[in-house]
Amino acid sequence: MTNYDLVIIGGGSAGMAAAISAYDEGLKDIIILEKGWQLGGILSQCIHSGFGLEEFKAQLTGPEFMARLVDEVKQRKIEVKYFSNVINLTKDKVVTYSNSAEGVVEIKAKAVILATGCYERNAGAIMIPGDRPSGIITAGTAQLYLNEYGALVGKRIFILGSGDIGLIMARRLTLEGAKVLGVSEIMPYSNGLNRNIVQCLHDFDIPLYLSHTVTKTIGKTHLEAIEISQVDENFQPIKGSEKHFEVDTLLLSIGLIPSNDLFRDLDLPASSARGAIVDEHYMSEIPGLFSCGNVLHVHDLADYVVAEARSCGKGVASYIRGELKLDGPRFKLIAGENILYVMPHFVRLDNLETHVTIKFRVNRPLEKQVINFTFNGEIIRKINMPFINPSEMQKVRLAKNLFNTHEGELVISCEERK
């Protein structure tokens, strides 16, 4: 059995950035296991701009952003196995993978990073009423067909869900000659970034139907039409509010789910963001097993994924060098009022140098709010926010010296500013 310092499962932006960071911290015996034919994950099909502003201080497309990370991996001569699907992971950090060249292989690691990204919810997850014709497809699949294969999935298109991929595809399909009749969102607010709503919908006069959902699909062999209805506060369709659209394609942009199966098979508890429960260095409850990127929680930007993965890589190096205190006291982070989730989930002050970065999302759009950070009943910091949206992840750095003890609870909450 071959031994490695670090095995990284997944070669997308998170996997590459973590490998680069760990290598630069002194770990040379690293391998990336990638199930596809190239590194980069989803980036190769994201040909729109908007990448790299945080990480490289440049306006890049997805493939350009990917190429910069791939070049960094190649410069460091980090080993990569392509077409390699990981089929098992143990608590002792034994990784089993398979490919056509080697068959089934077991390798042993001092540390493992899970960086497998996320996948799209599909039609079966929401049980849309009506016929089951062809022509119902996820937005990410439509993006793959168009941007990599040059195939337009339809001419008259409606989009269910206002996630960022759906908004971006509304613009992309319009530019390629398709007619996007509208976007419906079951919530009373959009789940996409504000800049995407403006640039992808408003600029192209594509209507957004808030508090609406698809209540019927019509078509024998191929989709011919859909019906959308307004929903009430309990998300139930309101009779008499139906709207009919003749379309040949229904795109689904109804959320992303972390691909956390390998950790779930180890009976590791999942967080409210559906990823692993991790500490300040993105290590799970099992020492040596780390997680970062969209498999941990879905990010707004690839730049944020890379920044998180770089921190994770540094944490792995510290763990392998024996610099982290794993049995010392720690405090929990709790999502309080109006907070959807918080990251990380627990912190050991002994392992911090100067500060801890807290990431969180609110559960609904809020105006004139104050974010309270309450440690063991005492508010240690307040942040005033004129407007805060669940589609935008918030990041706050808290200095280590704000905490007067190593144990207890840090509650992050959001309340109306008085």
C-alpha positions in Angstrom: 0.0 0.0 0.0 1.4 3.4 -1.0 1.6 6.1 1.6 1.1 9.8 1.1 1.2 12.8 3.4 -2.0 14.2 1.8 -4.7 12.7 -0.4 -7.1 15.2 -2.0 -10.4 13.8 -3.4 -11.5 16.1 -6.2 -9.5 18.2 -8.6 -11.7 21.3 -8.9 -10.9 24.8 -7.7 -10.9 23.7 -4.0 -8.8 20.6 -4.5 -6.2 22.4 -6.6 -6.0 25.4 -4.2 -5.7 23.1 -1.2 -2.9 21.1 -2.9 -1.0 24.3 -3.8 -1.3 25.7 -0.3 -0.2 22.4 1.4 2.7 22.1 -1.0 3.9 25.6 -0.3 3.7 24.8 3.5 6.2 22.0 3.1 4.1 18.9 2.2 5.6 17.4 -1.0 4.0 13.9 -1.0 0.6 14.9 -2.3 -1.8 13.2 -4.7 -5.1 14.5 -6.2 -7.7 12.0 -7.2 -9.9 13.4 -10.0 -12.8 11.4 -11.5 -12.7 13.4 -14.8 -10.2 13.7 -17.6 -8.9 17.1 -16.5 -8.5 19.3 -13.4 -10.9 22.2 -12.9 -14.2 20.7 -12.1 -17.2 22.9 -13.2 -15.0 25.8 -14.2 -14.4 24.6 -17.8 -18.1 25.2 -18.7 -18.3 28.6 -17.0 -17.2 30.7 -19.9 -18.6 33.9 -18.5 -16.4 36.5 -16.8 -16.4 37.4 -13.1 -13.8 35.0 -11.8 -10.5 36.0 -10.3 -11.3 39.4 -8.9 -10.5 38.4 -5.4 -7.9 35.8 -5.9 -5.9 37.2 -8.9 -7.1 40.8 -9.0 -8.1 40.3 -12.7 -11.3 39.8 -14.6 -11.2 36.2 -15.8 -13.5 33.6 -17.4 -14.0 30.2 -15.7 -11.5 28.4 -18.0 -8.9 31.2 -17.5 -9.3 31.0 -13.8 -9.0 27.2 -14.0 -5.9 27.5 -16.2 -4.1 29.6 -13.6 -4.7 27.0 -10.9 -3.8 24.1 -13.2 -0.5 25.9 -14.1 0.3 26.3 -10.3 -0.3 22.5 -9.8 1.9 21.6 -12.7 4.7 23.9 -11.6 4.9 22.1 -8.3 4.7 18.7 -10.0 1.9 17.6 -7.7 0.8 14.0 -8.6 -2.7 13.7 -10.2 -4.7 10.6 -11.0 -7.4 11.2 -13.7 -10.5 9.0 -14.3 -10.1 7.9 -10.7 -13.3 7.4 -8.8 -13.0 7.1 -5.0 -15.2 4.2 -3.8 -14.3 4.1 -0.1 -12.7 6.1 2.7 -12.0 4.8 6.2 -11.6 6.6 9.5 -7.9 5.4 9.4 -7.5 7.5 6.2 -7.3 4.6 3.8 -8.6 5.7 0.4 -9.8 3.2 -2.1 -10.1 4.3 -5.7 -10.5 2.7 -9.1 -9.6 3.4 -12.7 -9.2 1.5 -15.9 -5.4 1.5 -15.9 -4.8 0.3 -12.3 -8.0 -1.4 -11.3 -8.9 -1.0 -7.6 -6.1 0.6 -5.5 -5.8 1.3 -1.8 -3.6 4.1 -0.5 -2.8 5.4 3.0 -2.7 9.0 4.0 -1.7 11.1 7.0 -4.5 13.5 6.0 -7.4 13.5 3.5 -9.2 16.6 2.1 -12.6 16.0 0.7 -13.1 18.6 -2.1 -15.8 16.9 -4.3 -18.0 20.0 -4.8 -21.8 19.8 -5.1 -24.5 18.7 -7.5 -27.8 20.1 -8.8 -31.2 19.2 -7.4 -33.3 17.7 -10.2 -36.9 17.4 -11.1 -37.4 14.3 -9.0 -36.5 16.3 -5.9 -39.4 18.6 -6.2 -42.0 16.4 -7.8 -43.4 18.8 -10.4 -47.0 17.8 -11.3 -47.9 16.9 -14.9 -46.5 14.9 -17.7 -43.0 13.5 -17.9 -41.8 14.5 -21.4 -38.2 15.2 -22.5 -37.2 18.9 -22.4 -36.9 19.2 -18.6 -33.2 19.7 -17.7 -31.0 21.2 -15.0 -29.4 24.6 -15.7 -25.9 23.2 -15.2 -26.4 20.5 -17.8 -27.8 23.0 -20.3 -24.7 25.1 -19.6 -22.5 22.1 -20.3 -24.3 21.3 -23.6 -24.1 24.9 -24.8 -20.7 26.0 -23.7 -18.7 22.8 -24.2 -20.6 20.9 -26.9 -22.2 23.9 -28.8 -25.7 22.4 -28.5 -28.7 24.7 -27.7 -31.2 22.8 -25.6 -34.2 24.7 -26.8 -35.7 27.7 -28.5 -38.5 28.7 -26.1 -37.3 28.3 -22.6 -38.7 28.9 -19.1 -36.5 28.7 -15.9 -37.7 27.4 -12.6 -35.6 28.8 -9.7 -33.5 31.9 -9.4 -30.1 30.4 -8.5 -27.0 32.0 -10.1 -26.6 29.2 -12.7 -30.1 29.7 -13.9 -29.7 33.5 -14.1 -26.5 33.2 -16.0 -28.0 30.7 -18.4 -31.0 33.0 -19.0 -28.5 35.6 -20.4 -26.4 33.0 -22.2 -29.4 31.4 -24.0 -30.8 34.8 -25.0 -27.4 35.7 -26.5 -27.5 32.5 -28.5 -30.9 33.2 -30.0 -33.3 31.4 -27.7 -36.3 33.1 -26.2 -36.4 33.0 -22.4 -40.0 33.7 -21.4 -39.3 34.1 -17.7 -37.9 32.9 -14.4 -40.1 31.8 -11.5 -39.0 31.7 -7.9 -41.1 30.1 -5.2 -39.6 32.4 -2.5 -40.7 36.1 -2.3 -37.1 37.0 -3.1 -34.4 35.8 -5.5 -31.8 33.3 -4.5 -29.2 34.7 -6.9 -26.6 37.5 -6.4 -28.0 41.0 -7.1 -25.4 41.6 -9.8 -26.7 38.5 -11.7 -30.3 39.6 -11.4 -29.4 43.0 -12.9 -27.0 41.8 -15.6 -28.8 38.6 -16.6 -32.5 39.5 -16.2 -33.1 43.2 -16.1 -30.6 44.0 -18.9 -32.4 41.5 -21.2 -36.0 42.3 -20.2 -36.5 38.8 -18.8 -39.4 38.8 -16.3 -38.9 37.4 -12.8 -42.0 35.9 -11.2 -41.4 35.9 -7.4 -43.7 33.7 -5.2 -44.4 31.5 -8.3 -43.7 27.9 -9.1 -44.4 25.5 -11.9 -47.6 23.6 -11.2 -48.0 21.6 -14.4 -45.8 20.3 -17.3 -47.6 19.5 -20.6 -46.3 17.3 -23.4 -46.6 13.7 -24.7 -43.0 13.0 -25.9 -41.4 16.4 -25.7 -42.3 19.4 -23.5 -45.0 21.6 -25.1 -46.1 24.0 -22.4 -45.9 24.7 -18.7 -48.2 26.3 -16.1 -47.0 28.4 -13.3 -49.0 29.6 -10.3 -48.6 32.1 -7.5 -48.1 30.6 -4.0 -49.2 31.7 -0.6 -47.1 32.0 2.6 -47.3 28.2 3.0 -46.0 27.7 -0.6 -49.3 26.3 -1.7 -50.6 27.3 -5.2 -53.3 29.9 -5.3 -56.2 28.9 -7.5 -57.0 31.4 -10.3 -53.4 32.7 -10.5 -52.3 30.3 -13.2 -50.2 31.5 -16.2 -49.6 29.4 -19.3 -46.4 29.4 -21.3 -45.8 27.5 -24.6 -42.2 26.3 -24.3 -40.0 23.4 -25.5 -37.6 23.5 -22.5 -37.9 23.9 -18.8 -34.6 24.7 -17.0 -34.2 23.9 -13.3 -32.1 26.1 -11.1 -33.4 24.9 -7.7 -30.4 24.6 -5.6 -27.1 22.8 -5.1 -26.3 20.0 -2.7 -22.8 19.2 -1.3 -21.4 15.8 -2.5 -20.7 14.7 1.0 -21.4 11.0 0.6 -17.9 9.8 1.6 -18.0 11.6 4.9 -21.6 10.6 5.5 -20.7 6.9 5.1 -18.3 7.4 8.1 -21.3 8.4 10.2 -19.9 12.0 10.5 -22.8 14.3 11.3 -23.8 16.8 8.7 -24.3 20.5 9.3 -27.4 22.6 8.4 -25.5 23.5 5.2 -25.4 19.7 4.4 -21.6 19.5 4.6 -19.3 18.2 7.4 -19.0 19.8 10.8 -15.6 21.3 11.0 -13.2 23.4 13.1 -11.3 26.6 12.4 -8.9 24.6 10.1 -11.8 22.8 8.3 -11.0 19.5 10.0 -13.9 17.2 10.8 -14.6 15.4 14.1 -12.2 12.7 12.9 -8.6 14.0 13.2 -6.9 14.1 9.8 -10.1 14.3 7.7 -10.7 17.8 6.2 -13.3 19.3 4.0 -13.4 22.5 2.0 -15.1 24.2 -0.9 -18.7 23.5 -2.1 -18.7 20.1 -0.5 -18.6 21.9 2.8 -21.1 24.7 2.0 -22.1 26.3 -1.3 -20.1 29.4 -2.0 -21.1 32.5 -4.0 -17.8 32.8 -5.9 -15.0 30.4 -7.0 -12.6 33.0 -5.5 -14.2 32.3 -2.1 -13.7 28.6 -2.6 -10.0 29.0 -3.4 -9.5 31.3 -0.4 -11.1 28.7 1.9 -9.1 25.8 0.3 -5.8 27.7 0.8 -6.6 28.0 4.5 -7.5 24.3 4.6 -4.2 23.4 3.0 -2.3 25.4 5.7 -4.3 23.7 8.4 -3.5 20.2 7.0 0.2 21.1 7.0 0.0 22.3 10.7 -1.8 19.0 11.6 0.8 16.8 9.9 3.6 18.7 11.6 1.9 18.1 15.0 1.3 21.8 15.7 -2.4 21.5 16.4 -3.8 20.8 19.8 -6.7 18.4 19.2 -7.6 17.5 22.8 -7.7 21.0 24.2 -10.8 23.0 25.1 -13.0 24.4 22.4 -16.2 26.5 22.0 -19.2 25.9 19.7 -20.5 28.3 17.1 -24.3 28.4 17.0 -26.6 29.9 14.3 -29.0 32.2 16.3 -32.0 34.3 15.3 -32.4 34.8 11.5 -29.1 32.9 10.7 -29.3 30.0 8.3 -25.9 28.5 9.1 -22.5 29.4 10.4 -19.0 28.2 9.6 -16.9 26.8 11.3 -18.8 24.9 13.9 -16.3 24.8 16.7 -13.0 26.6 17.5 -10.0 25.9 19.6 -8.4 29.1 20.6 -5.0 27.4 21.1 -4.8 26.7 17.4 -5.5 30.3 16.3 -2.7 32.8 15.6 -4.5 36.1 15.7 -8.1 35.7 14.6 -10.9 33.4 13.3 -12.9 34.0 10.2 -16.7 33.4 10.7 -18.9 32.8 7.6 -22.7 32.8 7.7 -25.9 33.4 5.8 -29.1 34.9 6.9 -32.4 32.9 6.3 -34.2 35.8 4.5 -33.6 39.3 3.2 -33.4 41.8 6.0 -33.0 45.6 6.2 -31.5 47.8 9.0 -30.1 45.0 10.9 -27.4 44.5 13.5 -25.3 41.3 13.6 -24.6 40.3 17.2 -21.7 38.0 18.2 -22.6 36.8 21.7 -20.0 34.8 23.6 -21.2 33.0 26.8 -24.0 35.6 27.1 -21.9 38.7 26.5 -22.0 40.6 23.2 -18.3 40.9 22.1 -19.0 42.5 18.7 -21.8 44.2 16.8 -22.0 45.0 13.1 -24.6 47.3 11.5 -25.9 46.1 8.2 -28.2 48.4 6.0 -29.3 45.3 4.0 -28.4 41.7 4.1 -29.5 38.9 1.7 -29.4 35.1 2.0 -27.8 34.8 -1.5 -24.7 36.6 -0.2 -22.4 34.8 2.3 -21.1 37.1 5.0 -17.5 36.9 6.3 -16.3 38.5 9.6 -12.9 38.3 11.3 -12.9 38.1 15.1 -9.7 38.8 16.9 -8.5 36.0 19.3 -8.3 38.4 22.2 -12.0 39.0 22.1 -12.6 35.7 23.8 -12.0 35.6 27.6 -12.2 31.8 27.9 -11.5 28.8 25.8 -14.9 27.1 26.3 -18.6 27.9 25.8 -20.7 29.1 23.0 -20.5 31.8 20.4 -24.0 32.7 19.1 -24.3 34.7 15.8 -27.7 36.4 15.5 -29.4 39.1 13.5 -31.9 41.5 14.8 -33.6 44.8 13.7 -31.5 47.8 14.5 -33.2 50.1 17.0 
